[in-house]
Every structure is written in C-alpha cells, then in structure tokens.
C-alpha cells in the first residue's frame, strides 16, 4: 500500500503506538477484542493518512480471513474435544487420578501435573480451568496451603511448557508457526523437551519455596474475600484461548466418571495418531492437485502439520464418544456447545491478526521491521524479541504470535533459508517466545483464573509471574543459545 503524500512517518509510528496502547488498556478493562482490534486498526490507519474503510475491508478483513481459513477447523475440533472430555467425566477422572496418586502432601505438584496432562492431551485451556480451580482449592484446603498459590500452580501446569515447549502439544500456539515454516508440532523435539524441563523445574522450585515460606509465617488456606467474578470471565477469556466459557454449563458433566484407562484413552489416540500422521503418513503422500490454483496452489508440506492435528483430534473425538456414549447424556447439546465455544475465540484471535495486517501495511512499520530484524544475534534472537513484545502488548500468546508471523513470517523464513537455519528452530523459538510475556496482568487467562479462584492480582500475581514468566524466559534464552550453536534437534 503506498504512503499517503504529505503524511510524515512520525504520525504513522504514533498511530501504531497509540493503537497498541488502546488495545492493552481497554482489553485489561474487559472490552471485547472483536471490537478493540478493528478500532485500534482504524486509529493506526487514520493517523497514517490511509482511508479508514479501505483499511478495514481491503487489509484488515483479508488478514483475518486468512487466519480463519488456516486454523478455524482446529479451534472447532479442539473445543469440541475438550467439551466432550468434560461432559463425559473424563477430565475430572484424570484430575482425581493424579490427586489420589500424589496425595495431599504433594498438592502443588498434583495441580500442576493434572493441568499439564489435560492441556497436553488436547483439553481446551478454559475447560481445564473450570475443572482445576475447584480441585486445587479443595486440595489446598486439606493441605493447609494458601489459596493465593492456586492460580500460579494452575497457570504453570496449563499455560507454560505444555502450551509452547513440549513437542506434539496440540495447543494453537504450537500450531500457528507450522504453515510459516513448513514444520510440524514436533519441531525441534530435543530443544522443546529441554525448555519444558526448565519451565517445570524452575516453576515448581518457586512454588515449593513459596509454600515453605507461607508455612513459616503461619499462613494457611483462607476463605475467599470474594466469590468468582463470573461477569468478567467471558470478556477476558476470549482474548487468547480456544473455548468460550459461556458454553461450559451447556450439556452438564455426567456424575458417573469413567475408569482412568477410559479417560486417558482419547489422549493416547490423539497423541499417537498425530505422531504417525505427521511423521510417517502425510509426508509420503503425493497430492498434485494441491498445486492447482483452485486448491490453494500449495504443497503437502505446507498443510501436513494442520492436517495431522485436525485428523488426530477427529479420531480422539470419535474415541471419546465411543467409549463414553452412555455417559454423554445429551450428546447433541455437548457437541453443539463445543462447536459454538470455538467461534468467539477464533474470531477474536483473527481480529488481532487483522490488526497486525493493517499495522504491517503502514509506512512506519518498515522502520519497526528493520529495528526488530537488526538485533544482534540474527533472526533467531530477533524472532524471540518480536514474539515476546507483541504477546506482551496484546496480552495473548496466540494473538501476538499471529501478528508477528503475519507481518514478518515470510521475511524470517527467507532469512533462515539464506543463512541455513533450520525452520524447526524458528518454529520452537516463535512458540516459546509467544508464551513468556503474554502472562502480564492484562492477559485474559490470568484475569479469568484469578476470578475462578476467588483471588486478586494483589494476592496472587507475583507468584504467577515468577513461576510462569521467569522460567519461560530462562527456557527461551537456553533454546536460543543452544539452537544458535547446535541448530535444531
């Protein structure tokens, strides 16, 4: 898009900064991203001298539509799988299994591992929140652990290493880089496992220390000063998650929980199917029709990653229904609620991508791009910084990652190819980078989780930040350093 005559680049830069500030401030106050993203994009475009309506219809919407075209099926399938797992009683059965095995003395670890198992197995983040919050509070009450540590334990288990680091996780943050770098969700498995160990180890280390200090001070479990603030849950939850909390109550969970092996079986189906499809089956398929314009003029390598996750989720959904048909009392309602729950989050993240598309078209963005790409350490360091900053600004790992790759993904790919950098390394750095500073106070998951646990930012945010952000930054630094020296492995 050409620069408007007579409009200096300084106004364009001002528009970008003001639009980001508006997005951060109003998102924190509970405004819907569906409204904020086009508003912020319009402000940035107007201050750059671009026509408002043309920026919306010719730049914002095509960028948002491209994101939906790539990832909407994964939002639907992921939310549907999470809803069926919840309504079949499988999610609570898994939580009970972890709790029984570890006991009240290891309540912190039990909550972290229960959350990790659910989210790595494909259960939607907010479905896990609604199950884990009451479970954690019950465990902490029996163990005498302060309530204020519950949000940090849940966040560590659900929103750190299983979201961005562990190879094979179906989290959308691990899926988004695939079409940009022609990778799979198993990209750089060695680096991912190392990063996961760092996050879990440092996070649990802090939570254990915090519990010990609390006991020395005589702290114990305390009643909530306020109940869960359900009125704000939906507004904040949609900004970066894959499940609309308003649909949780539709199709109530069955009281007859399945045995542990039935509850875990769909996870095993999804993980094994994804592994086989992405590494063995799809790479061997020849599909010349994909090269035709009517089929997207693409290659099997470009779509195999998304296809494998989608097919694995479909098989997992079938297995949940087959194993729990009598427990799913209202299958139609559960499936309808699961599908409906995907629409608002998908549109919200797509709106953030549309905002990124408008920003990338502005004159000042060229200076920002050159500044980001000019970081010492090359494209790996640059990509880590870009995803960190944008995730922090938007309060959304998926939103920040989508904006960064929408604007700079092709550039990073070209630079990586020219310098012989493994795309798998770029994938893993992008995913982990998006899952660090996104856990700032205005992050939707943070606000929602605090509300569900009956806690406040003042009581719990320091522990969330130290156990969630600092270990993720340490893991990212380790992956960047080791990956730059040895490449992806």
Phi, psi and omega in degrees: 000129184289155178284138179291135182294139176079005181251106185294155181297333181299322178293324178296317178295319177299320179297319179296313183294318179294321180294321177294318179297318178298317180299314180297310188294312183287327176297320178296329181273006172095009177288147182288135177296331177302328177270320185293317186299309177294327176298312181295320178297319179296320178297313180297318181294317182297315179291343176267000179084014179266150178293132186298306184295320178295324178294323179290310188277332186258344181236305183301306186293317177300322179294315179296319181294324178297318178298314180297321180299326182278320196239352183302319178302326180288323175299314182296310182294320179295316179293321179296316179298315180298320180293318179293321176298321179291312185287339176278353183085002185292321181297314179291328177296320178292318177299318178296320180299311180297319181297315181295319183291324184265329177081169183296332182292337178244044185298319179300310181295323180298317180294316180297312183290325177297316178295320180295317181297318180295310186287325176291332177280357175105001178289133181301146186305312185282337169296315178299319179302315185292337177270318187287326183301306178295326178297314180297318181294322178294317178296315182294325178297315181290330181267354180073029179266137182303140178304325186299341180274349183298313180301322180294319180295318179294318181296318179299319183285331188254334194236021179233265189290330178279348181270324189230340191254312186297126178297137179094353180293133181276010179303143184299331178295332178271347181268322186305319182291345189302308182292339179282329184241006181055049183241180174241175180287358175261018183302135178048061186297322180296314178295322180295317179295318177301315180297319180297318179297318179297313181298312181294316182297310181291320180296313178293326178300316179292316182297321178296317178296319179296322178295316180298315179297321179297319180294321179295329178276357180084013178288149175216184180293133182238151177294150181290139177289340179211157177280172177302127181278076186298334184296331183262353187298312187294316183300319181278329187293328188283349190291334181208020183246182184239028179207131178275113185301339180297341182266358184299320186282345181283128183072071189300150180294145181281142180286337180276095183283143181284161173300161185301321185291327177288320179296324183274340185303315179299326175299314180297321178298313183295314183294314181291319179296319179297317180297312182295316183293315186285329185257335187242316189274298187297322179297340181266355182276135173256126183223079184300333183298336179297338180285345181285148180302322182290345177253016174098357180049055184232191179230164179297328180296327182287332186250350186300321181298312180293319179300317183295319179294316180298314181295320179296319178295321178298316178296321179294321178297315178300319181292322177299313182294317182296321183277341187230028187302319182286338179278337179275086188297326180229078185300319181298316180294319180296315181291322177296317179295321178297316179294316180298326183294342182276337190295309184294313177299318181297316179293326180293314179292321177299324177296321176296323176295319176299319175302316179297324178297319178294315180300319181294339181271353185278152183302321184291341183295332178299320177293319178297316179300314180296324179293315180294315182290344182273006180297141174299139181109351174086192187295333180295312178294318180301316180296320178298317180293316183298314181292323176300310184296315183289324175295322178295317182293320183273343185068025184213122178295313181291321179294312179297319179296318180296318179297314182299314183283329175298319183276324190234359185302314180296322179294314178298321179297315179297316180295317180298317179296319181295328183261002178072029179272132181296126178302332179298324177294317179298319178301309185292321179295318179298314182295310181294321180299327180285341184256033180246280183283002174294337183274052174270172186303333183270003178298134184298321180294322179297311181299318180295314183295317177301320180295317181293330181270358181067032181244172179239164175302318183299321183284319195240345191292326180302316179292324176298315183293315184290322181274340183255315185276308186298315176298324179293321177295320177296318178295319178298316179299319179294318180294318179298313183295310183290320179296324179292329180276316189250348185084187180281143175206000000 
